[in-house]
């Protein structure tokens, strides 16, 4: 091996790594002997290289640049040697002096305009993962993001973060000069608080650094994206099994850096009701903006007066966007008109006519939450088909069994749903329900659930693998519990 002697070992880099290149080890046969070579390969050629990897003859220079180094003996040498694998000392030297690729073949480094985003994420529980790893580019001195598998399901992606984004600020603090250890500590501290990240695309980062301009959250070109919050404990390290509904409707909030206390509806708080507690710090929507505040009190549920319900769904509050109504009296539904401003409605009890009346009265409704109580029988009944533009639907039914026909009829009214959360007791095979969902909801992008399938082992059909194969939105489903009486599927 050419690198066994001290004189031949590397002392300094000669071949500098460029942005968008990664280190690749070519292995082959020369003169009847195995040989390896280290080469810097552009990310854009990686797929072509992998397609030809099994070829008997590959011209290494067609794919990249041979790595050269200055040896302890003062000579410039190529990084290669005899054998199947480089010596461990060489592998460690490469890892120390060269970085992983900080882009992939989908990243365009040509700058056209600023792509800077302020993204906000609220975990359901402090231990919940955000869905990405943070890496540090030692030569260029920047921190960047790389997603795990199933990245489209991650909180970070939903918040507007993209693969290989450069991190500029975390929770209002510029972290560009942080070491990897310091940044990791920032993520681990105060995990109960919202995660506020300023990120930008690689092209934007290169443009700002090459022109000497500073990146910060007060630039006019920063996109302030809508906060997202988790409604399940997917990717959580906790063992909690079931999502339960918080029946509280209002929160008293003390705003950050202010002595002001305001009362806001739970629907304005960017944290799912079942995970919202007193002393939590959350982002809250108010007057079209997002402010950080601490919850100091939670109000109790109430049954709103009939006249209030009638007014809400008859456009008597033309600026009203979000409403959390508790157990409503639907007897006045025949006198409702329309309320085009409503985008979010949450009710804790329902009859079929109240659901249909809400959909009819709210033509621009985006998000509907329904909690069904045990006394609510005959939940969904036949009616004239309604092609409502609803995008997000959450249905809880902790103790009331929902039949497939019930669910299917309701989804027939809301065929444009993209996100669905379903929690219920189910006495037929869950796989049949899953099949019905994808047949009915052609725009479904994400599905979360807590389904208690009440079937004995002999009556069950399908397993977790067969459910995952049906549609990508089912990848996050796990079988949390299984015994002789039931299986519990949840995300």
C-alpha positions in Angstrom: 0.0 0.0 0.0 1.4 3.4 -1.0 0.2 5.0 2.3 1.7 2.6 4.8 4.9 4.6 5.4 5.0 7.8 7.4 6.6 9.7 4.4 3.6 8.9 2.2 0.9 9.9 4.6 -1.0 13.1 4.0 0.1 16.3 5.6 -2.0 19.0 3.9 -4.8 19.3 1.3 -3.9 20.1 -2.3 -7.3 19.4 -4.0 -9.8 21.8 -2.4 -13.4 20.7 -2.2 -15.9 22.9 -4.1 -19.5 23.5 -3.0 -21.7 20.7 -4.4 -18.9 18.1 -4.5 -18.8 15.0 -2.3 -16.0 12.5 -1.6 -16.4 9.2 -3.4 -14.3 6.1 -3.1 -13.8 4.2 -6.4 -12.8 0.6 -6.0 -11.6 -1.5 -8.9 -8.9 -3.8 -10.2 -5.6 -2.7 -11.8 -2.9 -5.1 -12.9 -4.9 -7.9 -11.3 -4.8 -6.3 -7.9 -7.7 -4.5 -6.0 -7.2 -0.7 -5.8 -9.1 2.2 -4.3 -9.1 6.0 -5.2 -10.7 9.0 -3.5 -12.4 11.3 -6.0 -14.4 14.6 -5.6 -17.6 14.0 -7.6 -20.2 16.8 -8.3 -23.6 16.0 -6.9 -25.1 16.5 -10.4 -23.1 13.4 -11.7 -23.9 11.1 -8.7 -27.0 9.4 -10.3 -25.1 8.8 -13.5 -22.2 7.3 -11.5 -24.5 5.0 -9.5 -26.2 3.8 -12.8 -22.8 2.8 -14.2 -21.2 1.6 -10.9 -21.6 -2.0 -11.9 -19.8 -1.5 -15.2 -16.5 -3.3 -15.6 -14.7 -0.2 -17.0 -15.2 3.3 -15.6 -13.2 6.4 -16.5 -12.8 8.0 -13.1 -11.9 11.4 -14.7 -15.3 11.6 -16.4 -17.0 11.8 -13.0 -14.8 14.0 -10.9 -11.4 15.2 -9.8 -8.7 12.9 -8.2 -7.9 14.0 -4.7 -4.3 15.1 -4.3 -2.4 15.8 -1.1 1.0 17.0 0.2 2.7 14.1 1.9 4.9 14.2 5.0 7.8 13.7 2.6 7.0 17.0 0.8 5.6 15.4 -2.4 2.3 15.9 -4.1 0.5 12.5 -4.4 -2.8 11.1 -5.4 -5.1 9.6 -2.7 -5.1 6.0 -3.8 -3.7 2.7 -2.6 -3.8 -1.1 -3.1 -6.4 -3.2 -1.4 -10.2 -3.2 -1.0 -10.5 -0.4 1.5 -8.4 2.6 2.5 -6.6 2.3 5.8 -8.5 3.6 8.8 -6.0 6.5 9.3 -6.7 7.7 5.8 -10.5 7.4 6.2 -10.3 9.6 9.4 -8.1 12.2 7.6 -10.6 12.5 4.8 -13.5 12.8 7.3 -11.5 15.6 9.1 -10.6 17.6 6.0 -13.6 17.1 3.6 -17.3 17.8 4.2 -20.4 15.9 3.1 -22.3 17.4 0.2 -24.5 20.3 1.4 -26.8 20.2 -1.6 -28.3 17.5 -3.8 -29.2 17.2 -7.5 -32.5 19.1 -7.0 -30.8 22.3 -5.7 -30.2 25.2 -8.1 -27.3 27.4 -7.1 -28.1 30.1 -9.6 -29.5 33.2 -7.7 -32.6 34.8 -9.1 -34.3 36.4 -6.1 -34.2 36.1 -2.3 -35.6 32.9 -0.7 -35.6 33.7 3.0 -38.2 32.2 5.3 -39.1 32.7 9.0 -40.7 29.4 10.0 -42.4 28.5 13.3 -43.0 25.1 14.7 -44.9 24.1 17.9 -44.4 20.5 19.1 -47.2 18.6 20.7 -44.8 17.4 23.5 -41.2 18.6 24.2 -39.6 15.3 23.1 -41.1 15.4 19.6 -38.6 15.3 16.8 -38.7 18.0 14.1 -37.9 15.7 11.3 -34.4 16.8 10.3 -30.7 16.7 11.1 -28.4 19.8 11.4 -24.9 19.6 9.8 -22.0 22.0 9.7 -19.9 22.8 6.7 -16.4 23.3 8.1 -14.8 25.0 5.1 -17.6 27.5 4.3 -18.7 27.8 8.0 -22.5 27.4 7.8 -25.1 25.2 9.4 -27.6 23.5 7.1 -30.6 21.1 7.3 -31.1 17.7 5.9 -34.4 15.8 6.2 -34.9 12.3 7.4 -37.0 9.8 5.4 -40.7 10.6 5.0 -39.7 14.3 5.2 -43.0 15.4 3.7 -44.7 14.3 6.9 -42.4 16.3 9.2 -43.3 19.4 11.1 -40.4 21.2 9.6 -41.5 20.7 6.0 -45.0 21.7 6.8 -43.6 24.9 8.4 -41.9 25.8 5.1 -38.4 24.5 5.7 -36.7 22.9 2.7 -33.9 20.3 2.3 -30.4 21.8 2.6 -31.7 25.2 3.8 -29.0 27.3 5.5 -29.8 28.2 9.1 -29.4 31.9 10.0 -31.3 32.4 13.3 -32.9 30.2 15.9 -35.5 31.7 18.3 -34.3 35.3 17.3 -30.6 34.7 17.8 -28.1 34.6 15.0 -26.3 31.2 15.1 -24.0 31.5 12.1 -20.9 31.7 14.3 -22.1 28.9 16.7 -20.1 25.7 16.8 -22.1 22.5 16.1 -22.1 21.8 19.8 -23.4 25.2 20.7 -26.2 25.0 18.1 -27.2 21.5 19.3 -27.5 22.8 22.8 -29.8 25.6 21.6 -32.2 23.0 20.1 -32.1 21.0 23.3 -32.9 23.9 25.6 -36.5 24.9 26.3 -38.0 22.2 24.0 -41.4 23.1 25.3 -41.2 26.5 23.6 -42.0 27.1 19.9 -39.1 26.7 17.4 -38.6 30.0 15.5 -36.1 29.5 12.6 -34.8 31.9 9.9 -33.6 29.9 7.0 -32.6 30.6 3.3 -31.9 28.7 0.2 -28.3 27.8 -0.7 -28.4 30.2 -3.7 -29.6 33.1 -1.5 -26.9 32.3 1.1 -24.1 32.4 -1.5 -25.4 35.6 -3.0 -25.5 37.4 0.4 -22.1 36.2 1.5 -20.4 37.0 -1.8 -21.8 40.6 -1.7 -21.0 41.1 2.0 -24.6 41.6 3.0 -26.0 40.4 6.3 -28.9 38.0 6.5 -31.5 38.8 9.3 -35.2 38.5 10.0 -35.9 42.3 9.5 -35.2 42.2 5.7 -38.2 43.2 3.6 -37.8 40.1 1.5 -38.3 37.7 4.5 -41.4 35.5 4.1 -43.2 35.2 7.5 -44.8 31.8 7.1 -47.9 30.7 9.0 -46.9 28.7 12.2 -47.7 25.0 12.3 -48.4 22.8 15.3 -48.5 19.1 15.8 -51.9 17.5 16.5 -50.4 14.0 17.2 -47.2 12.7 18.8 -45.8 11.3 15.6 -41.9 11.1 16.0 -42.4 11.6 19.7 -40.4 9.6 22.3 -43.2 9.5 24.8 -45.4 6.5 25.4 -48.8 8.3 25.6 -51.3 6.3 23.6 -54.4 8.3 23.0 -55.3 11.8 21.9 -58.0 13.2 24.1 -60.1 16.3 23.5 -59.7 19.3 25.7 -63.2 20.7 26.3 -61.9 24.1 27.2 -62.8 26.9 24.8 -60.9 30.0 25.8 -57.4 31.0 27.1 -56.2 34.0 28.9 -52.8 35.0 27.5 -50.1 37.3 28.7 -48.2 38.6 25.7 -44.4 38.4 25.5 -42.7 41.7 26.5 -46.0 43.2 27.6 -48.1 43.5 30.7 -51.3 43.1 28.6 -53.5 40.1 29.1 -56.1 39.1 26.5 -58.7 36.4 26.2 -58.4 34.4 22.9 -60.3 31.4 21.6 -58.4 28.1 21.7 -58.6 28.0 17.9 -56.3 31.0 17.7 -53.6 29.2 19.7 -51.0 27.4 17.5 -51.0 24.3 19.7 -53.5 21.4 19.6 -56.1 21.8 22.4 -55.3 18.4 24.0 -51.6 19.5 24.5 -52.2 23.1 25.6 -51.6 23.7 29.3 -51.4 26.6 31.7 -47.9 28.2 31.5 -47.3 27.0 28.0 -45.7 29.6 25.7 -47.3 29.5 22.2 -47.7 31.5 19.1 -51.2 33.0 18.8 -53.0 34.5 15.9 -54.4 37.9 16.5 -55.5 40.5 13.9 -53.9 38.6 11.1 -50.5 38.5 12.9 -48.7 35.9 15.1 -47.6 36.9 18.6 -45.9 34.9 21.3 -47.7 34.7 24.6 -47.9 32.6 27.8 -51.2 30.9 28.7 -52.1 31.8 32.3 -55.7 30.5 32.4 -58.0 28.2 30.5 -61.7 28.8 30.5 -64.4 26.1 30.6 -66.7 24.9 27.9 -70.2 26.3 27.6 -73.4 25.8 25.6 -73.8 29.0 23.6 -77.2 30.6 23.4 -79.4 29.8 20.3 -79.3 33.4 19.2 -75.5 33.5 19.2 -75.3 30.3 17.1 -77.8 31.8 14.7 -75.8 35.0 14.5 -72.5 33.2 14.0 -73.8 31.2 11.0 -75.8 34.1 9.5 -72.9 36.6 9.0 -73.8 38.8 11.9 -70.0 38.9 12.6 -68.5 39.5 9.2 -64.9 39.7 10.5 -65.1 36.4 12.3 -62.7 33.8 11.0 -62.3 31.2 13.8 -65.0 29.9 16.2 -64.9 27.3 18.9 -68.5 26.7 20.0 -68.7 23.7 22.3 -72.0 21.7 22.4 -74.3 23.6 20.0 -78.1 23.6 19.8 -78.7 23.0 16.1 -82.5 23.5 16.3 -82.1 27.0 14.7 -80.2 25.7 11.6 -83.3 26.3 9.3 -82.9 30.0 10.0 -79.1 30.2 9.2 -78.1 32.0 6.1 -74.4 32.1 5.1 -71.2 33.2 6.9 -68.5 33.5 4.1 -65.9 34.8 6.5 -65.6 31.7 8.7 -62.6 29.6 8.0 -62.3 27.4 11.1 -65.2 25.8 13.1 -64.8 23.5 16.2 -67.8 21.9 17.9 -67.8 19.3 20.7 -71.1 17.7 19.9 -72.9 17.1 16.6 -75.9 15.8 14.9 -75.9 15.1 11.2 -78.0 18.1 10.4 -75.8 20.5 12.3 -72.7 19.3 10.3 -74.4 19.7 7.0 -75.9 23.0 8.0 -72.4 24.3 9.0 -70.9 23.2 5.7 -73.8 24.8 3.8 -73.6 28.0 5.8 -69.8 28.3 5.6 -68.8 28.1 1.9 -65.2 29.1 2.6 -64.6 26.9 5.6 -61.1 25.5 5.6 -60.8 23.6 8.8 -63.6 21.7 10.7 -63.1 19.9 14.1 -65.9 17.7 15.3 -66.1 15.8 18.6 -68.9 13.3 18.8 -70.4 12.4 22.2 -71.8 9.0 23.0 -75.4 10.3 23.1 -75.1 11.5 19.5 -76.7 8.7 17.6 -77.4 8.4 13.8 -74.5 10.8 13.2 -74.5 11.0 9.4 -77.6 10.6 7.2 -78.2 10.7 3.5 -78.6 14.2 2.0 -78.0 16.0 -1.3 -74.3 15.7 -2.3 -72.2 18.7 -1.4 -68.8 19.4 -3.0 -67.5 21.6 -0.2 -63.9 23.0 -0.5 -63.0 22.0 3.1 -59.3 21.1 3.3 -58.8 20.0 7.0 -61.1 17.7 8.9 -60.7 16.4 12.4 -63.2 13.9 13.8 -63.0 12.6 17.4 -65.3 9.8 18.7 -63.7 8.3 21.8 -66.6 6.0 22.7 -69.1 6.3 19.9 -68.6 3.8 17.1 -68.6 5.3 13.7 -69.6 2.9 10.8 -67.9 3.0 7.4 -71.1 4.2 5.8 -71.4 7.1 8.2 -67.8 8.2 7.5 -68.1 7.7 3.8 -71.3 9.7 3.5 -69.7 12.6 5.4 -66.6 12.5 3.2 -68.9 12.6 0.1 -69.8 16.1 1.2 -66.1 17.0 1.7 -64.2 15.4 -1.2 -61.5 18.0 -1.3 -60.0 17.2 2.2 -56.2 17.1 2.2 -55.7 16.5 5.9 -57.8 14.1 7.9 -57.5 13.0 11.6 -59.9 10.3 12.7 -60.3 8.8 16.2 -63.0 6.2 16.8 -63.9 2.7 17.7 -64.2 0.5 14.6 -65.7 -3.0 14.4 -64.8 -3.9 10.8 -61.3 -4.3 9.3 -59.3 -1.1 9.4 -57.8 -1.9 6.0 -61.2 -1.6 4.4 -61.6 1.9 6.0 -58.2 2.9 4.6 -59.1 1.7 1.2 -62.4 3.7 1.4 -60.5 6.8 2.4 -58.2 6.9 -0.6 -61.0 6.0 -3.0 -63.1 8.9 -1.7 -60.4 11.5 -0.9 -58.3 12.0 -4.1 -56.5 15.0 -2.6 -55.6 13.4 0.7 -52.0 14.3 1.6 -51.8 13.4 5.3 -53.8 11.1 7.5 -53.4 10.8 11.3 -55.5 8.6 13.4 -56.3 6.7 16.6 -58.4 3.7 15.6 -59.4 0.9 17.9 -60.2 -2.0 15.6 -62.4 -4.3 17.7 -61.8 -7.6 16.0 -60.5 -10.9 17.3 -57.3 -12.3 15.8 -59.2 -14.7 13.5 -61.4 -11.9 12.1 -58.6 -9.5 11.2 -57.6 -8.7 7.6 -54.2 -7.3 6.5 -51.3 -6.1 8.5 -49.3 -2.9 8.9 -47.1 -3.5 5.8 -50.2 -3.9 3.6 -51.7 -0.7 5.0 -48.4 1.2 4.3 -48.4 0.0 0.7 -51.8 1.4 -0.1 -50.8 5.1 0.0 -47.9 7.3 1.1 -50.1 9.2 3.6 -50.4 5.9 5.6 -46.6 5.6 6.2 -46.9 7.2 9.6 -49.4 4.6 11.0 -48.2 2.2 13.6 -49.9 -0.7 15.4 -49.5 0.6 19.0 -51.2 -2.3 20.7 -52.4 -5.7 19.8 -54.1 -8.4 21.8 -56.8 -11.1 21.4 -59.6 -8.5 21.4 -58.4 -5.6 19.4 -55.6 -3.7 17.6 -54.9 0.0 18.0 -53.6 1.8 14.9 -52.3 5.3 15.5 -49.8 7.9 14.3 
